[in-house]
Amino acid sequence: VQLVESGGGLVQPGGSLRLSCAASGFTFSIYAMSWYRQAPGKERELVATIRSTGISTYLADSVKGRFTISRDNAKNTVYLQMNSLKPEDTAVYYCKWVAMNYWGKGTLVTVSS
């Protein structure tokens, strides 16, 4: 099993990034997937979850209206579109296979001018 996140980087406040998580080694299309983040000195927190069908089931209050979770089951990939980024969004973002509590290694997002 592998979960490989990509798309992180340095972005100015107000900018956008799209994170991707490529999954392999399991039947991606039948499982819910989540994005978490961990800021420096803080606990890891749930950002968004999406069902196997593509229906978003959860978005943290702090990102509602700015972030969108989506998936492409044909590509075994889950995405996190992040708009109107704020410095407080700076964190390592992790992809998680919910059912098996399996994590990717993360991708760093830094929001700074």
SVG drawing of the C-alpha trace seen along z (x, -y; Angstrom):
<svg xmlns="http://www.w3.org/2000/svg" viewBox="-22 -39 30 43">
<polyline fill="none" stroke="black" stroke-width="0.4" points="0.0,0.0 1.2,-3.5 -0.2,-7.0 1.9,-9.6 1.1,-13.3 2.2,-16.0 1.5,-19.6 2.7,-21.4 5.0,-24.4 5.4,-28.1 2.4,-30.3 1.5,-33.9 -1.5,-34.7 -4.6,-34.7 -3.1,-32.2 -4.1,-28.7 -2.7,-25.2 -4.0,-21.8 -2.7,-18.8 -2.9,-15.3 -2.7,-12.0 -2.0,-9.0 -3.1,-5.7 -2.0,-2.2 -2.1,1.3 -5.8,1.4 -9.2,0.9 -9.2,-2.8 -12.7,-3.3 -14.6,-1.7 -13.0,-3.6 -13.4,-7.0 -10.3,-9.1 -9.3,-12.1 -6.9,-15.0 -5.3,-16.0 -2.8,-18.7 -0.3,-19.3 1.0,-22.8 4.3,-23.3 3.8,-22.7 0.1,-21.6 -1.7,-18.3 -2.7,-16.8 -6.3,-17.8 -8.8,-16.5 -9.3,-18.9 -11.7,-17.0 -13.2,-13.6 -14.7,-12.3 -16.8,-9.1 -16.1,-6.5 -18.9,-8.0 -17.2,-11.4 -19.6,-13.0 -17.7,-15.2 -18.7,-14.3 -16.7,-16.7 -14.9,-20.0 -13.3,-21.7 -14.9,-25.0 -11.6,-26.7 -11.5,-25.8 -15.2,-25.8 -15.7,-28.1 -12.0,-27.9 -11.0,-24.2 -12.6,-21.5 -12.0,-17.8 -12.5,-15.6 -11.5,-12.3 -10.9,-10.6 -11.5,-6.9 -10.2,-6.1 -6.8,-7.7 -6.8,-6.4 -6.3,-10.0 -7.8,-12.3 -7.4,-16.0 -7.5,-19.0 -8.1,-22.3 -7.0,-25.1 -8.0,-28.7 -7.7,-32.0 -4.8,-30.5 -3.9,-32.1 -0.7,-31.9 -2.5,-29.8 -3.0,-27.1 0.8,-26.5 1.2,-22.8 2.2,-19.4 -0.8,-17.9 -1.4,-14.2 -3.6,-11.9 -5.2,-9.0 -6.9,-5.8 -9.6,-6.0 -10.6,-2.3 -7.1,-1.1 -5.7,-4.1 -2.9,-4.3 -1.1,-7.5 1.0,-9.1 4.3,-10.8 2.8,-14.3 3.5,-17.4 4.5,-20.8 2.4,-23.8 3.8,-27.2 1.7,-30.3 3.9,-33.4 4.7,-36.7"/>
</svg>
